[in-house]
C-alpha cells in the first residue's frame, strides 16, 4: 500500500488547507497526545490559532493492548466501545484500566501545562485533531470532553480514518474534516511514510513554543 502522507507534518499542512476558512477566527486547536501534537502545532500556526492538548487515554483490550475497547477523558467520563465485552473487557477490568489511565492523564497534564490552566473552549471554534481514527474511542472521548465545555463550534479533523469510525464520531462533532477514508483501513501508521514515536519532551517543547508565540510583545 502506498502511504497517503509523508509525515504528520505533511498531514497537518494538508489539514490546515482544508480548514482554511477558520483562519482569522482564533480557533483553539486541541491535539490528542502524543502523535497529533506536532500536527496540531502546524494547524494552529497556519490558522493563527491557539494550541493545547485534548487529554484522553484509550482503554486497552485485555490480551491485545494495541486494540482500544474504550477511552477515558480527564474528568473520568468513559466511552466503552460496543466490542468491549467480546474482547474480554468486563466491568471490573474496565474499572481497573480506567484507574490506571486516569493517573497517567493527571501526570501528563502536570507535565504538559504546568504553569497554566487548560485552554477554555467555551464560546470558541474548537478543532480536535488526531493523526488518524482507527476505532474512534479516543476521538469520541475527546469530543465529548470538549462539548461539555460549550464551544461555539466543534470540529473533528483527521487526515485518515476508517469509514466506519468516521461515521461513529460524526454525532459528537458539528463538522468532521477527514481527508481520506480508505475501505482497506488497517492501522493508522500504514498511511504514513514516516510515523515515528513522539516523546513527552517533544510535546512539552511544542506547547511551550506555541505559548511563546502567542505571548504579547
C-alpha positions as CSV (number, residue, x, y, z in Angstrom):
1,X,0.0,0.0,0.0
2,X,1.4,3.4,-1.0
3,X,1.4,5.8,2.0
4,X,-1.0,8.8,1.7
5,X,1.1,11.2,3.8
6,X,4.9,11.7,4.1
7,X,4.7,12.5,7.8
8,X,2.4,14.1,10.4
9,X,3.7,17.5,9.4
10,X,2.7,16.9,5.8
11,X,-0.7,15.7,7.0
12,X,-1.0,18.8,9.2
13,X,-0.3,21.1,6.3
14,X,-3.0,19.4,4.2
15,X,-5.5,19.6,7.1
16,X,-4.7,23.3,7.6
17,X,-5.6,23.9,3.9
18,X,-8.9,22.0,4.4
19,X,-9.6,24.2,7.4
20,X,-8.5,27.5,5.9
21,X,-12.0,29.0,6.3
22,X,-11.3,29.2,10.1
23,X,-8.2,31.4,9.7
24,X,-8.7,34.7,11.4
25,X,-11.3,33.2,13.8
26,X,-8.7,32.5,16.6
27,X,-9.6,28.8,16.6
28,X,-8.5,26.6,19.5
29,X,-6.7,23.5,18.2
30,X,-6.7,20.7,20.7
31,X,-4.4,17.8,19.7
32,X,-4.6,14.3,21.1
33,X,-1.2,13.4,22.5
34,X,1.2,12.4,21.7
35,X,1.3,11.8,18.0
36,X,-1.0,14.6,16.9
37,X,0.6,17.5,18.8
38,X,3.2,18.3,16.0
39,X,0.3,18.2,13.5
40,X,-1.8,20.4,15.7
41,X,1.1,22.9,16.0
42,X,1.2,23.2,12.2
43,X,-2.6,23.7,12.0
44,X,-2.6,26.3,14.8
45,X,0.2,28.2,13.2
46,X,-1.4,28.2,9.7
47,X,-4.8,29.3,11.1
48,X,-3.3,31.8,13.5
49,X,-4.9,29.9,16.3
50,X,-4.1,28.6,19.8
51,X,-2.7,25.1,20.5
52,X,-3.4,22.9,23.5
53,X,-4.0,19.2,24.1
54,X,-7.1,17.1,24.4
55,X,-6.1,14.7,27.1
56,X,-7.7,11.3,26.7
57,X,-6.4,7.7,27.0
58,X,-7.6,4.6,25.3
59,X,-8.6,1.7,27.4
60,X,-6.7,-1.3,26.2
61,X,-8.1,-4.8,25.4
62,X,-7.0,-7.4,28.0
63,X,-5.0,-9.5,25.6
64,X,-4.4,-7.0,22.8
65,X,-3.1,-3.7,24.3
66,X,-2.9,-2.1,20.9
67,X,-6.7,-2.5,20.5
68,X,-8.9,0.1,22.2
69,X,-12.0,-1.1,23.9
70,X,-12.9,2.4,25.1
71,X,-11.3,5.7,26.2
72,X,-11.4,8.0,29.2
73,X,-11.0,11.8,29.5
74,X,-9.6,13.9,32.3
75,X,-12.9,14.1,34.2
76,X,-13.2,10.4,34.3
77,X,-16.0,10.2,31.7
78,X,-15.6,6.9,29.9
79,X,-16.6,5.7,26.4
80,X,-17.0,1.9,26.1
81,X,-16.8,0.5,22.6
82,X,-19.5,-1.9,21.5
83,X,-16.9,-4.7,21.1
84,X,-15.5,-4.3,24.6
85,X,-17.3,-7.3,26.1
86,X,-16.4,-9.6,23.2
87,X,-12.7,-8.6,23.7
88,X,-12.9,-9.7,27.3
89,X,-13.2,-6.3,28.9
90,X,-15.9,-6.7,31.6
91,X,-16.9,-4.0,34.1
92,X,-14.3,-5.0,36.7
93,X,-11.5,-4.9,34.1
94,X,-12.6,-1.6,32.7
95,X,-12.7,0.0,36.2
96,X,-9.1,-1.1,36.8
97,X,-7.9,0.1,33.4
98,X,-9.7,3.4,33.9
99,X,-7.9,4.0,37.2
100,X,-4.5,3.4,35.7
101,X,-5.2,5.6,32.7
102,X,-6.6,8.5,34.8
103,X,-3.4,8.6,36.8
104,X,-1.4,8.8,33.6
105,X,-3.7,11.7,32.4
106,X,-3.0,13.6,35.6
107,X,0.7,13.1,35.2
108,X,0.5,14.3,31.6
109,X,-1.4,17.4,32.4
110,X,1.0,18.3,35.2
111,X,3.9,17.8,32.8
112,X,2.5,19.3,29.6
113,X,1.0,22.6,31.0
114,X,2.5,23.0,34.5
115,X,2.3,26.8,34.6
116,X,-1.2,27.4,33.3
117,X,-4.8,26.1,33.3
118,X,-6.0,24.2,30.2
119,X,-7.3,26.5,27.4
120,X,-11.0,27.2,27.8
121,X,-13.1,26.1,24.8
122,X,-16.3,28.0,25.9
123,X,-17.7,30.1,23.0
124,X,-14.8,29.3,20.7
125,X,-14.3,27.5,17.4
126,X,-12.5,24.3,18.6
127,X,-10.7,21.9,16.3
128,X,-9.9,18.5,17.8
129,X,-7.0,16.9,15.9
130,X,-5.6,13.4,15.8
131,X,-3.3,11.7,13.3
132,X,-6.0,9.1,12.4
133,X,-9.0,7.3,13.7
134,X,-9.0,3.5,14.0
135,X,-11.7,2.5,16.5
136,X,-12.9,6.1,17.2
137,X,-12.7,5.6,21.0
138,X,-10.1,8.3,21.7
139,X,-11.7,10.9,19.4
140,X,-15.2,10.3,20.9
141,X,-13.9,10.8,24.4
142,X,-12.0,14.0,23.3
143,X,-15.1,15.4,21.5
144,X,-17.4,14.6,24.4
145,X,-15.0,16.3,26.8
146,X,-14.9,19.5,24.7
147,X,-18.6,19.6,24.1
148,X,-19.3,19.6,27.8
149,X,-17.4,22.9,28.0
150,X,-19.7,24.6,25.4
151,X,-17.7,25.5,22.4
152,X,-19.4,27.7,19.7
153,X,-18.5,25.1,17.0
154,X,-16.7,21.8,17.4
155,X,-14.8,20.3,14.6
156,X,-13.1,16.8,14.4
157,X,-10.1,17.0,12.0
158,X,-8.1,14.0,10.9
159,X,-6.0,13.0,7.9
160,X,-7.3,9.4,7.7
161,X,-10.0,7.2,9.3
162,X,-11.8,4.0,8.6
163,X,-15.1,4.7,7.0
164,X,-17.0,3.1,10.0
165,X,-15.1,5.1,12.6
166,X,-15.6,8.4,10.7
167,X,-19.3,7.8,10.9
168,X,-19.1,6.8,14.6
169,X,-17.6,10.1,15.6
170,X,-19.8,12.3,13.4
171,X,-22.6,12.7,16.0
172,X,-20.2,14.1,18.5
173,X,-19.0,17.0,16.4
174,X,-20.6,19.8,14.4
175,X,-18.3,19.0,11.5
176,X,-15.9,16.2,10.5
177,X,-13.0,17.0,8.3
178,X,-11.4,13.7,7.1
179,X,-9.1,13.8,4.2
180,X,-9.1,10.1,3.4
181,X,-11.3,7.2,4.5
182,X,-10.0,4.1,2.7
183,X,-12.0,1.0,2.6
184,X,-8.9,-1.2,3.3
185,X,-8.1,0.6,6.5
186,X,-5.8,-1.4,8.8
187,X,-3.7,0.7,11.1
188,X,-3.2,4.5,11.1
189,X,0.6,4.1,10.7
190,X,0.1,2.3,7.4
191,X,-0.9,5.6,5.8
192,X,2.3,7.5,6.7
193,X,5.8,7.1,5.1
194,X,7.3,8.3,8.4
195,X,5.4,7.6,11.6
196,X,7.9,7.9,14.5
197,X,7.2,7.7,18.2
198,X,6.6,11.1,19.7
199,X,8.1,11.6,23.2
200,X,6.7,13.7,26.1
201,X,9.7,16.1,25.9
202,X,8.7,17.0,22.3
203,X,5.1,17.6,23.3
204,X,6.2,19.9,26.2
205,X,8.5,21.8,23.8
206,X,5.8,22.3,21.2
207,X,3.3,23.6,23.7
208,X,5.9,25.9,25.2
209,X,6.8,27.3,21.8
210,X,3.2,27.9,21.0
211,X,2.8,29.8,24.3
212,X,5.8,32.0,23.5
213,X,4.4,32.7,20.0
214,X,1.1,33.8,21.5
215,X,2.5,35.9,24.3
216,X,2.1,39.7,23.9
217,X,5.1,41.6,22.7
